[in-house]
């Protein structure tokens, strides 16, 4: 019984720590559970509201020491939350031309894409869901793209980054990709300098206040 429990735990751990699957331009792969993490260096929360559809989504960017391409390369983590009616069959994100990407999902409590494909020019990545496992009202989906972008290379994603959601029953839900609108991603060292500068300003203000 003990050995059986250990086996089950090992399998569960393995499923949580699986690496993403490389996705080249023009390619298509199946979904894979993915391990990601590190220090968050970017965050966006927004709402997309074409007629008859309301989607809350977040994009988080991490400097990941366990990234499949290099230590401290950038991971992009998307959370999609269908807030109203309809069923989202595709989530497409853009801005990845010129970069290597490895894709997957995390958190099996959300909808899991059936396939993940990339446009021929490499810019767009589409997460497609099966008819039986779309993102229905009140449901979320958690998607991850690991890249070989490092430090300031992340600026390229945010300058041209886009996101779109497709619901076949909602006209215009996927006609155009919406800009993500994130600020450029600074290098991790920039945060140290920024933190030091803020501490210095705080100390100066304190001295002036009590002078």
mmCIF file of the C-alpha atoms, coordinates in Angstrom:
data_MODEL
# 
_entry.id   MODEL 
# 
loop_
_atom_site.group_PDB 
_atom_site.id 
_atom_site.type_symbol 
_atom_site.label_atom_id 
_atom_site.label_alt_id 
_atom_site.label_comp_id 
_atom_site.label_asym_id 
_atom_site.label_entity_id 
_atom_site.label_seq_id 
_atom_site.pdbx_PDB_ins_code 
_atom_site.Cartn_x 
_atom_site.Cartn_y 
_atom_site.Cartn_z 
_atom_site.occupancy 
_atom_site.B_iso_or_equiv 
_atom_site.pdbx_formal_charge 
_atom_site.auth_seq_id 
_atom_site.auth_comp_id 
_atom_site.auth_asym_id 
_atom_site.auth_atom_id 
_atom_site.pdbx_PDB_model_num 
ATOM 1   C CA . UNK A 1 1   ? 0.000   0.000  0.000   1.00 0.00 ? 1   UNK A CA 1 
ATOM 2   C CA . UNK A 1 2   ? 2.837   2.347  0.897   1.00 0.00 ? 2   UNK A CA 1 
ATOM 3   C CA . UNK A 1 3   ? 4.646   1.671  -2.400  1.00 0.00 ? 3   UNK A CA 1 
ATOM 4   C CA . UNK A 1 4   ? 1.430   2.266  -4.333  1.00 0.00 ? 4   UNK A CA 1 
ATOM 5   C CA . UNK A 1 5   ? 0.960   5.629  -2.585  1.00 0.00 ? 5   UNK A CA 1 
ATOM 6   C CA . UNK A 1 6   ? 4.527   6.646  -3.372  1.00 0.00 ? 6   UNK A CA 1 
ATOM 7   C CA . UNK A 1 7   ? 4.004   5.737  -7.022  1.00 0.00 ? 7   UNK A CA 1 
ATOM 8   C CA . UNK A 1 8   ? 0.834   7.823  -7.213  1.00 0.00 ? 8   UNK A CA 1 
ATOM 9   C CA . UNK A 1 9   ? 2.619   10.789 -5.586  1.00 0.00 ? 9   UNK A CA 1 
ATOM 10  C CA . UNK A 1 10  ? 5.540   10.465 -7.996  1.00 0.00 ? 10  UNK A CA 1 
ATOM 11  C CA . UNK A 1 11  ? 3.218   10.441 -10.995 1.00 0.00 ? 11  UNK A CA 1 
ATOM 12  C CA . UNK A 1 12  ? 1.337   13.463 -9.676  1.00 0.00 ? 12  UNK A CA 1 
ATOM 13  C CA . UNK A 1 13  ? 4.589   15.358 -9.076  1.00 0.00 ? 13  UNK A CA 1 
ATOM 14  C CA . UNK A 1 14  ? 5.825   14.453 -12.545 1.00 0.00 ? 14  UNK A CA 1 
ATOM 15  C CA . UNK A 1 15  ? 2.672   15.809 -14.136 1.00 0.00 ? 15  UNK A CA 1 
ATOM 16  C CA . UNK A 1 16  ? 3.104   19.106 -12.314 1.00 0.00 ? 16  UNK A CA 1 
ATOM 17  C CA . UNK A 1 17  ? 6.770   19.520 -13.217 1.00 0.00 ? 17  UNK A CA 1 
ATOM 18  C CA . UNK A 1 18  ? 6.609   18.537 -16.889 1.00 0.00 ? 18  UNK A CA 1 
ATOM 19  C CA . UNK A 1 19  ? 8.307   20.911 -19.277 1.00 0.00 ? 19  UNK A CA 1 
ATOM 20  C CA . UNK A 1 20  ? 6.564   22.688 -22.095 1.00 0.00 ? 20  UNK A CA 1 
ATOM 21  C CA . UNK A 1 21  ? 6.642   21.497 -25.701 1.00 0.00 ? 21  UNK A CA 1 
ATOM 22  C CA . UNK A 1 22  ? 8.726   23.406 -28.289 1.00 0.00 ? 22  UNK A CA 1 
ATOM 23  C CA . UNK A 1 23  ? 6.564   25.042 -30.962 1.00 0.00 ? 23  UNK A CA 1 
ATOM 24  C CA . UNK A 1 24  ? 8.234   26.240 -34.161 1.00 0.00 ? 24  UNK A CA 1 
ATOM 25  C CA . UNK A 1 25  ? 6.652   28.662 -36.670 1.00 0.00 ? 25  UNK A CA 1 
ATOM 26  C CA . UNK A 1 26  ? 4.027   26.870 -38.728 1.00 0.00 ? 26  UNK A CA 1 
ATOM 27  C CA . UNK A 1 27  ? 3.855   23.994 -36.261 1.00 0.00 ? 27  UNK A CA 1 
ATOM 28  C CA . UNK A 1 28  ? 1.156   22.469 -34.068 1.00 0.00 ? 28  UNK A CA 1 
ATOM 29  C CA . UNK A 1 29  ? 1.461   20.437 -30.853 1.00 0.00 ? 29  UNK A CA 1 
ATOM 30  C CA . UNK A 1 30  ? -0.739  18.836 -28.243 1.00 0.00 ? 30  UNK A CA 1 
ATOM 31  C CA . UNK A 1 31  ? -1.168  20.285 -24.745 1.00 0.00 ? 31  UNK A CA 1 
ATOM 32  C CA . UNK A 1 32  ? 1.452   19.601 -22.087 1.00 0.00 ? 32  UNK A CA 1 
ATOM 33  C CA . UNK A 1 33  ? 1.459   20.425 -18.386 1.00 0.00 ? 33  UNK A CA 1 
ATOM 34  C CA . UNK A 1 34  ? 4.232   22.912 -17.703 1.00 0.00 ? 34  UNK A CA 1 
ATOM 35  C CA . UNK A 1 35  ? 6.558   23.964 -14.923 1.00 0.00 ? 35  UNK A CA 1 
ATOM 36  C CA . UNK A 1 36  ? 7.217   27.724 -14.654 1.00 0.00 ? 36  UNK A CA 1 
ATOM 37  C CA . UNK A 1 37  ? 8.170   30.239 -12.013 1.00 0.00 ? 37  UNK A CA 1 
ATOM 38  C CA . UNK A 1 38  ? 10.739  32.787 -10.934 1.00 0.00 ? 38  UNK A CA 1 
ATOM 39  C CA . UNK A 1 39  ? 10.404  36.510 -10.297 1.00 0.00 ? 39  UNK A CA 1 
ATOM 40  C CA . UNK A 1 40  ? 7.480   38.435 -11.761 1.00 0.00 ? 40  UNK A CA 1 
ATOM 41  C CA . UNK A 1 41  ? 8.603   41.418 -13.855 1.00 0.00 ? 41  UNK A CA 1 
ATOM 42  C CA . UNK A 1 42  ? 5.385   42.324 -15.664 1.00 0.00 ? 42  UNK A CA 1 
ATOM 43  C CA . UNK A 1 43  ? 1.623   42.185 -15.090 1.00 0.00 ? 43  UNK A CA 1 
ATOM 44  C CA . UNK A 1 44  ? -1.483  43.177 -17.034 1.00 0.00 ? 44  UNK A CA 1 
ATOM 45  C CA . UNK A 1 45  ? -5.176  42.807 -16.165 1.00 0.00 ? 45  UNK A CA 1 
ATOM 46  C CA . UNK A 1 46  ? -7.777  43.762 -18.739 1.00 0.00 ? 46  UNK A CA 1 
ATOM 47  C CA . UNK A 1 47  ? -11.347 43.087 -19.901 1.00 0.00 ? 47  UNK A CA 1 
ATOM 48  C CA . UNK A 1 48  ? -12.330 42.356 -23.498 1.00 0.00 ? 48  UNK A CA 1 
ATOM 49  C CA . UNK A 1 49  ? -15.996 43.027 -24.327 1.00 0.00 ? 49  UNK A CA 1 
ATOM 50  C CA . UNK A 1 50  ? -17.109 42.420 -27.906 1.00 0.00 ? 50  UNK A CA 1 
ATOM 51  C CA . UNK A 1 51  ? -20.911 42.110 -28.269 1.00 0.00 ? 51  UNK A CA 1 
ATOM 52  C CA . UNK A 1 52  ? -22.268 39.288 -26.107 1.00 0.00 ? 52  UNK A CA 1 
ATOM 53  C CA . UNK A 1 53  ? -18.934 38.313 -24.588 1.00 0.00 ? 53  UNK A CA 1 
ATOM 54  C CA . UNK A 1 54  ? -16.983 39.494 -21.552 1.00 0.00 ? 54  UNK A CA 1 
ATOM 55  C CA . UNK A 1 55  ? -13.523 38.090 -20.902 1.00 0.00 ? 55  UNK A CA 1 
ATOM 56  C CA . UNK A 1 56  ? -11.250 39.037 -18.020 1.00 0.00 ? 56  UNK A CA 1 
ATOM 57  C CA . UNK A 1 57  ? -7.641  38.137 -18.706 1.00 0.00 ? 57  UNK A CA 1 
ATOM 58  C CA . UNK A 1 58  ? -4.248  38.612 -17.147 1.00 0.00 ? 58  UNK A CA 1 
ATOM 59  C CA . UNK A 1 59  ? -0.765  38.379 -18.571 1.00 0.00 ? 59  UNK A CA 1 
ATOM 60  C CA . UNK A 1 60  ? 2.123   37.816 -16.175 1.00 0.00 ? 60  UNK A CA 1 
ATOM 61  C CA . UNK A 1 61  ? 5.788   37.825 -17.165 1.00 0.00 ? 61  UNK A CA 1 
ATOM 62  C CA . UNK A 1 62  ? 8.410   35.963 -15.151 1.00 0.00 ? 62  UNK A CA 1 
ATOM 63  C CA . UNK A 1 63  ? 12.182  35.831 -15.180 1.00 0.00 ? 63  UNK A CA 1 
ATOM 64  C CA . UNK A 1 64  ? 12.441  32.053 -14.800 1.00 0.00 ? 64  UNK A CA 1 
ATOM 65  C CA . UNK A 1 65  ? 15.659  30.362 -13.604 1.00 0.00 ? 65  UNK A CA 1 
ATOM 66  C CA . UNK A 1 66  ? 14.184  27.030 -14.770 1.00 0.00 ? 66  UNK A CA 1 
ATOM 67  C CA . UNK A 1 67  ? 13.214  28.241 -18.251 1.00 0.00 ? 67  UNK A CA 1 
ATOM 68  C CA . UNK A 1 68  ? 13.748  25.539 -20.920 1.00 0.00 ? 68  UNK A CA 1 
ATOM 69  C CA . UNK A 1 69  ? 15.881  27.863 -23.068 1.00 0.00 ? 69  UNK A CA 1 
ATOM 70  C CA . UNK A 1 70  ? 18.105  29.608 -20.562 1.00 0.00 ? 70  UNK A CA 1 
ATOM 71  C CA . UNK A 1 71  ? 18.251  30.497 -16.911 1.00 0.00 ? 71  UNK A CA 1 
ATOM 72  C CA . UNK A 1 72  ? 16.268  33.727 -16.350 1.00 0.00 ? 72  UNK A CA 1 
ATOM 73  C CA . UNK A 1 73  ? 14.684  33.810 -19.803 1.00 0.00 ? 73  UNK A CA 1 
ATOM 74  C CA . UNK A 1 74  ? 11.096  35.055 -19.886 1.00 0.00 ? 74  UNK A CA 1 
ATOM 75  C CA . UNK A 1 75  ? 7.893   33.064 -19.260 1.00 0.00 ? 75  UNK A CA 1 
ATOM 76  C CA . UNK A 1 76  ? 4.509   34.496 -20.285 1.00 0.00 ? 76  UNK A CA 1 
ATOM 77  C CA . UNK A 1 77  ? 1.536   33.219 -18.252 1.00 0.00 ? 77  UNK A CA 1 
ATOM 78  C CA . UNK A 1 78  ? -2.038  33.967 -19.354 1.00 0.00 ? 78  UNK A CA 1 
ATOM 79  C CA . UNK A 1 79  ? -5.201  33.486 -17.291 1.00 0.00 ? 79  UNK A CA 1 
ATOM 80  C CA . UNK A 1 80  ? -8.449  33.704 -19.263 1.00 0.00 ? 80  UNK A CA 1 
ATOM 81  C CA . UNK A 1 81  ? -11.787 33.983 -17.445 1.00 0.00 ? 81  UNK A CA 1 
ATOM 82  C CA . UNK A 1 82  ? -15.078 33.812 -19.383 1.00 0.00 ? 82  UNK A CA 1 
ATOM 83  C CA . UNK A 1 83  ? -17.388 36.130 -17.444 1.00 0.00 ? 83  UNK A CA 1 
ATOM 84  C CA . UNK A 1 84  ? -20.648 36.211 -19.396 1.00 0.00 ? 84  UNK A CA 1 
ATOM 85  C CA . UNK A 1 85  ? -22.136 33.960 -22.086 1.00 0.00 ? 85  UNK A CA 1 
ATOM 86  C CA . UNK A 1 86  ? -20.962 31.832 -24.971 1.00 0.00 ? 86  UNK A CA 1 
ATOM 87  C CA . UNK A 1 87  ? -18.069 29.400 -25.189 1.00 0.00 ? 87  UNK A CA 1 
ATOM 88  C CA . UNK A 1 88  ? -14.529 30.485 -26.044 1.00 0.00 ? 88  UNK A CA 1 
ATOM 89  C CA . UNK A 1 89  ? -13.007 28.040 -28.542 1.00 0.00 ? 89  UNK A CA 1 
ATOM 90  C CA . UNK A 1 90  ? -9.687  29.811 -29.209 1.00 0.00 ? 90  UNK A CA 1 
ATOM 91  C CA . UNK A 1 91  ? -7.292  32.095 -27.373 1.00 0.00 ? 91  UNK A CA 1 
ATOM 92  C CA . UNK A 1 92  ? -4.666  33.723 -29.583 1.00 0.00 ? 92  UNK A CA 1 
ATOM 93  C CA . UNK A 1 93  ? -1.715  35.787 -28.404 1.00 0.00 ? 93  UNK A CA 1 
ATOM 94  C CA . UNK A 1 94  ? 0.781   37.583 -30.601 1.00 0.00 ? 94  UNK A CA 1 
ATOM 95  C CA . UNK A 1 95  ? 4.141   39.284 -30.706 1.00 0.00 ? 95  UNK A CA 1 
ATOM 96  C CA . UNK A 1 96  ? 6.415   36.218 -30.752 1.00 0.00 ? 96  UNK A CA 1 
ATOM 97  C CA . UNK A 1 97  ? 8.032   36.588 -34.193 1.00 0.00 ? 97  UNK A CA 1 
ATOM 98  C CA . UNK A 1 98  ? 11.780  35.980 -34.054 1.00 0.00 ? 98  UNK A CA 1 
ATOM 99  C CA . UNK A 1 99  ? 11.708  34.136 -30.722 1.00 0.00 ? 99  UNK A CA 1 
ATOM 100 C CA . UNK A 1 100 ? 11.793  30.472 -29.799 1.00 0.00 ? 100 UNK A CA 1 
ATOM 101 C CA . UNK A 1 101 ? 8.686   29.351 -27.922 1.00 0.00 ? 101 UNK A CA 1 
ATOM 102 C CA . UNK A 1 102 ? 7.709   26.363 -25.839 1.00 0.00 ? 102 UNK A CA 1 
ATOM 103 C CA . UNK A 1 103 ? 4.040   26.083 -24.884 1.00 0.00 ? 103 UNK A CA 1 
ATOM 104 C CA . UNK A 1 104 ? 1.702   24.380 -22.446 1.00 0.00 ? 104 UNK A CA 1 
ATOM 105 C CA . UNK A 1 105 ? -0.884  24.865 -19.726 1.00 0.00 ? 105 UNK A CA 1 
ATOM 106 C CA . UNK A 1 106 ? -0.972  24.820 -15.937 1.00 0.00 ? 106 UNK A CA 1 
ATOM 107 C CA . UNK A 1 107 ? -3.700  24.054 -13.407 1.00 0.00 ? 107 UNK A CA 1 
ATOM 108 C CA . UNK A 1 108 ? -5.933  21.177 -14.531 1.00 0.00 ? 108 UNK A CA 1 
ATOM 109 C CA . UNK A 1 109 ? -8.933  22.807 -12.808 1.00 0.00 ? 109 UNK A CA 1 
ATOM 110 C CA . UNK A 1 110 ? -9.303  25.054 -15.853 1.00 0.00 ? 110 UNK A CA 1 
ATOM 111 C CA . UNK A 1 111 ? -10.154 24.266 -19.476 1.00 0.00 ? 111 UNK A CA 1 
ATOM 112 C CA . UNK A 1 112 ? -7.267  22.553 -21.269 1.00 0.00 ? 112 UNK A CA 1 
ATOM 113 C CA . UNK A 1 113 ? -6.630  23.323 -24.953 1.00 0.00 ? 113 UNK A CA 1 
ATOM 114 C CA . UNK A 1 114 ? -6.884  20.443 -27.413 1.00 0.00 ? 114 UNK A CA 1 
ATOM 115 C CA . UNK A 1 115 ? -4.073  21.752 -29.623 1.00 0.00 ? 115 UNK A CA 1 
ATOM 116 C CA . UNK A 1 116 ? -1.652  24.681 -29.810 1.00 0.00 ? 116 UNK A CA 1 
ATOM 117 C CA . UNK A 1 117 ? -0.453  26.051 -33.137 1.00 0.00 ? 117 UNK A CA 1 
ATOM 118 C CA . UNK A 1 118 ? 1.819   28.844 -34.344 1.00 0.00 ? 118 UNK A CA 1 
ATOM 119 C CA . UNK A 1 119 ? 1.503   31.001 -37.444 1.00 0.00 ? 119 UNK A CA 1 
ATOM 120 C CA . UNK A 1 120 ? 3.998   30.592 -40.293 1.00 0.00 ? 120 UNK A CA 1 
ATOM 121 C CA . UNK A 1 121 ? 5.694   33.889 -39.456 1.00 0.00 ? 121 UNK A CA 1 
ATOM 122 C CA . UNK A 1 122 ? 5.960   32.878 -35.808 1.00 0.00 ? 122 UNK A CA 1 
ATOM 123 C CA . UNK A 1 123 ? 4.119   35.902 -34.458 1.00 0.00 ? 123 UNK A CA 1 
ATOM 124 C CA . UNK A 1 124 ? 0.809   34.318 -33.343 1.00 0.00 ? 124 UNK A CA 1 
ATOM 125 C CA . UNK A 1 125 ? 0.179   31.373 -31.037 1.00 0.00 ? 125 UNK A CA 1 
ATOM 126 C CA . UNK A 1 126 ? -3.322  29.900 -30.961 1.00 0.00 ? 126 UNK A CA 1 
ATOM 127 C CA . UNK A 1 127 ? -4.675  27.735 -28.137 1.00 0.00 ? 127 UNK A CA 1 
ATOM 128 C CA . UNK A 1 128 ? -7.658  25.799 -29.571 1.00 0.00 ? 128 UNK A CA 1 
ATOM 129 C CA . UNK A 1 129 ? -10.195 23.965 -27.410 1.00 0.00 ? 129 UNK A CA 1 
ATOM 130 C CA . UNK A 1 130 ? -12.301 20.933 -28.286 1.00 0.00 ? 130 UNK A CA 1 
ATOM 131 C CA . UNK A 1 131 ? -16.083 21.211 -28.632 1.00 0.00 ? 131 UNK A CA 1 
ATOM 132 C CA . UNK A 1 132 ? -16.471 19.315 -25.358 1.00 0.00 ? 132 UNK A CA 1 
ATOM 133 C CA . UNK A 1 133 ? -13.974 21.414 -23.378 1.00 0.00 ? 133 UNK A CA 1 
ATOM 134 C CA . UNK A 1 134 ? -14.402 25.066 -24.347 1.00 0.00 ? 134 UNK A CA 1 
ATOM 135 C CA . UNK A 1 135 ? -13.998 27.916 -21.869 1.00 0.00 ? 135 UNK A CA 1 
ATOM 136 C CA . UNK A 1 136 ? -17.618 28.130 -20.725 1.00 0.00 ? 136 UNK A CA 1 
ATOM 137 C CA . UNK A 1 137 ? -19.145 30.950 -18.611 1.00 0.00 ? 137 UNK A CA 1 
ATOM 138 C CA . UNK A 1 138 ? -17.530 31.055 -15.182 1.00 0.00 ? 138 UNK A CA 1 
ATOM 139 C CA . UNK A 1 139 ? -14.616 28.862 -16.275 1.00 0.00 ? 139 UNK A CA 1 
ATOM 140 C CA . UNK A 1 140 ? -10.946 29.777 -16.578 1.00 0.00 ? 140 UNK A CA 1 
ATOM 141 C CA . UNK A 1 141 ? -7.994  28.561 -18.598 1.00 0.00 ? 141 UNK A CA 1 
ATOM 142 C CA . UNK A 1 142 ? -4.328  28.911 -17.671 1.00 0.00 ? 142 UNK A CA 1 
ATOM 143 C CA . UNK A 1 143 ? -1.787  29.088 -20.504 1.00 0.00 ? 143 UNK A CA 1 
ATOM 144 C CA . UNK A 1 144 ? 2.009   29.369 -20.542 1.00 0.00 ? 144 UNK A CA 1 
ATOM 145 C CA . UNK A 1 145 ? 4.550   30.337 -23.203 1.00 0.00 ? 145 UNK A CA 1 
ATOM 146 C CA . UNK A 1 146 ? 8.240   30.013 -22.382 1.00 0.00 ? 146 UNK A CA 1 
ATOM 147 C CA . UNK A 1 147 ? 10.597  31.971 -24.636 1.00 0.00 ? 147 UNK A CA 1 
ATOM 148 C CA . UNK A 1 148 ? 14.291  32.513 -25.245 1.00 0.00 ? 148 UNK A CA 1 
ATOM 149 C CA . UNK A 1 149 ? 13.835  36.258 -24.666 1.00 0.00 ? 149 UNK A CA 1 
ATOM 150 C CA . UNK A 1 150 ? 16.134  37.607 -21.990 1.00 0.00 ? 150 UNK A CA 1 
ATOM 151 C CA . UNK A 1 151 ? 15.940  40.940 -20.168 1.00 0.00 ? 151 UNK A CA 1 
ATOM 152 C CA . UNK A 1 152 ? 15.255  43.844 -22.551 1.00 0.00 ? 152 UNK A CA 1 
ATOM 153 C CA . UNK A 1 153 ? 14.343  41.409 -25.364 1.00 0.00 ? 153 UNK A CA 1 
ATOM 154 C CA . UNK A 1 154 ? 10.930  41.241 -23.700 1.00 0.00 ? 154 UNK A CA 1 
ATOM 155 C CA . UNK A 1 155 ? 10.228  44.752 -24.999 1.00 0.00 ? 155 UNK A CA 1 
ATOM 156 C CA . UNK A 1 156 ? 9.517   43.233 -28.408 1.00 0.00 ? 156 UNK A CA 1 
ATOM 157 C CA . UNK A 1 157 ? 6.608   41.268 -27.021 1.00 0.00 ? 157 UNK A CA 1 
ATOM 158 C CA . UNK A 1 158 ? 4.952   44.232 -25.420 1.00 0.00 ? 158 UNK A CA 1 
ATOM 159 C CA . UNK A 1 159 ? 5.360   46.662 -28.306 1.00 0.00 ? 159 UNK A CA 1 
ATOM 160 C CA . UNK A 1 160 ? 3.572   44.282 -30.677 1.00 0.00 ? 160 UNK A CA 1 
ATOM 161 C CA . UNK A 1 161 ? 1.708   42.054 -28.261 1.00 0.00 ? 161 UNK A CA 1 
ATOM 162 C CA . UNK A 1 162 ? -1.923  41.170 -29.012 1.00 0.00 ? 162 UNK A CA 1 
ATOM 163 C CA . UNK A 1 163 ? -4.647  38.945 -27.633 1.00 0.00 ? 163 UNK A CA 1 
ATOM 164 C CA . UNK A 1 164 ? -7.965  37.688 -29.028 1.00 0.00 ? 164 UNK A CA 1 
ATOM 165 C CA . UNK A 1 165 ? -10.765 35.296 -28.074 1.00 0.00 ? 165 UNK A CA 1 
ATOM 166 C CA . UNK A 1 166 ? -13.016 33.381 -30.461 1.00 0.00 ? 166 UNK A CA 1 
ATOM 167 C CA . UNK A 1 167 ? -16.637 32.419 -29.804 1.00 0.00 ? 167 UNK A CA 1 
ATOM 168 C CA . UNK A 1 168 ? -18.327 31.133 -32.996 1.00 0.00 ? 168 UNK A CA 1 
ATOM 169 C CA . UNK A 1 169 ? -21.687 32.302 -31.670 1.00 0.00 ? 169 UNK A CA 1 
ATOM 170 C CA . UNK A 1 170 ? -20.573 35.888 -31.090 1.00 0.00 ? 170 UNK A CA 1 
ATOM 171 C CA . UNK A 1 171 ? -20.093 38.086 -34.156 1.00 0.00 ? 171 UNK A CA 1 
ATOM 172 C CA . UNK A 1 172 ? -16.886 40.108 -34.058 1.00 0.00 ? 172 UNK A CA 1 
ATOM 173 C CA . UNK A 1 173 ? -15.367 38.268 -31.103 1.00 0.00 ? 173 UNK A CA 1 
ATOM 174 C CA . UNK A 1 174 ? -12.239 37.429 -33.073 1.00 0.00 ? 174 UNK A CA 1 
ATOM 175 C CA . UNK A 1 175 ? -12.229 39.891 -35.941 1.00 0.00 ? 175 UNK A CA 1 
ATOM 176 C CA . UNK A 1 176 ? -9.210  41.739 -34.637 1.00 0.00 ? 176 UNK A CA 1 
ATOM 177 C CA . UNK A 1 177 ? -6.589  41.043 -32.006 1.00 0.00 ? 177 UNK A CA 1 
ATOM 178 C CA . UNK A 1 178 ? -6.561  43.602 -29.212 1.00 0.00 ? 178 UNK A CA 1 
ATOM 179 C CA . UNK A 1 179 ? -3.261  45.207 -28.108 1.00 0.00 ? 179 UNK A CA 1 
ATOM 180 C CA . UNK A 1 180 ? -1.998  43.975 -24.757 1.00 0.00 ? 180 UNK A CA 1 
ATOM 181 C CA . UNK A 1 181 ? -0.636  47.386 -23.859 1.00 0.00 ? 181 UNK A CA 1 
ATOM 182 C CA . UNK A 1 182 ? 1.991   46.381 -21.325 1.00 0.00 ? 182 UNK A CA 1 
ATOM 183 C CA . UNK A 1 183 ? 4.943   48.587 -20.516 1.00 0.00 ? 183 UNK A CA 1 
ATOM 184 C CA . UNK A 1 184 ? 8.390   47.366 -21.644 1.00 0.00 ? 184 UNK A CA 1 
ATOM 185 C CA . UNK A 1 185 ? 9.922   44.661 -19.467 1.00 0.00 ? 185 UNK A CA 1 
ATOM 186 C CA . UNK A 1 186 ? 13.041  45.930 -17.679 1.00 0.00 ? 186 UNK A CA 1 
ATOM 187 C CA . UNK A 1 187 ? 16.045  43.786 -16.900 1.00 0.00 ? 187 UNK A CA 1 
ATOM 188 C CA . UNK A 1 188 ? 16.005  42.247 -13.410 1.00 0.00 ? 188 UNK A CA 1 
ATOM 189 C CA . UNK A 1 189 ? 18.943  44.473 -12.434 1.00 0.00 ? 189 UNK A CA 1 
ATOM 190 C CA . UNK A 1 190 ? 16.795  47.512 -13.203 1.00 0.00 ? 190 UNK A CA 1 
ATOM 191 C CA . UNK A 1 191 ? 14.469  46.556 -10.361 1.00 0.00 ? 191 UNK A CA 1 
ATOM 192 C CA . UNK A 1 192 ? 17.408  46.542 -7.950  1.00 0.00 ? 192 UNK A CA 1 
ATOM 193 C CA . UNK A 1 193 ? 18.445  50.011 -9.112  1.00 0.00 ? 193 UNK A CA 1 
ATOM 194 C CA . UNK A 1 194 ? 14.852  51.243 -8.928  1.00 0.00 ? 194 UNK A CA 1 
ATOM 195 C CA . UNK A 1 195 ? 14.446  49.852 -5.417  1.00 0.00 ? 195 UNK A CA 1 
ATOM 196 C CA . UNK A 1 196 ? 17.694  51.478 -4.291  1.00 0.00 ? 196 UNK A CA 1 
ATOM 197 C CA . UNK A 1 197 ? 16.600  54.794 -5.781  1.00 0.00 ? 197 UNK A CA 1 
ATOM 198 C CA . UNK A 1 198 ? 13.232  54.674 -4.043  1.00 0.00 ? 198 UNK A CA 1 
ATOM 199 C CA . UNK A 1 199 ? 14.884  53.874 -0.726  1.00 0.00 ? 199 UNK A CA 1 
ATOM 200 C CA . UNK A 1 200 ? 17.207  56.832 -1.220  1.00 0.00 ? 200 UNK A CA 1 
ATOM 201 C CA . UNK A 1 201 ? 14.302  59.163 -1.942  1.00 0.00 ? 201 UNK A CA 1 
ATOM 202 C CA . UNK A 1 202 ? 12.440  57.892 1.106   1.00 0.00 ? 202 UNK A CA 1 
ATOM 203 C CA . UNK A 1 203 ? 15.467  58.485 3.329   1.00 0.00 ? 203 UNK A CA 1 
ATOM 204 C CA . UNK A 1 204 ? 15.927  62.015 1.965   1.00 0.00 ? 204 UNK A CA 1 
ATOM 205 C CA . UNK A 1 205 ? 12.268  62.819 2.507   1.00 0.00 ? 205 UNK A CA 1 
ATOM 206 C CA . UNK A 1 206 ? 12.460  61.512 6.051   1.00 0.00 ? 206 UNK A CA 1 
ATOM 207 C CA . UNK A 1 207 ? 15.532  63.663 6.845   1.00 0.00 ? 207 UNK A CA 1 
ATOM 208 C CA . UNK A 1 208 ? 13.782  66.733 5.448   1.00 0.00 ? 208 UNK A CA 1 
ATOM 209 C CA . UNK A 1 209 ? 10.617  66.000 7.431   1.00 0.00 ? 209 UNK A CA 1 
ATOM 210 C CA . UNK A 1 210 ? 12.432  65.700 10.757  1.00 0.00 ? 210 UNK A CA 1 
ATOM 211 C CA . UNK A 1 211 ? 15.041  68.432 10.117  1.00 0.00 ? 211 UNK A CA 1 
# 
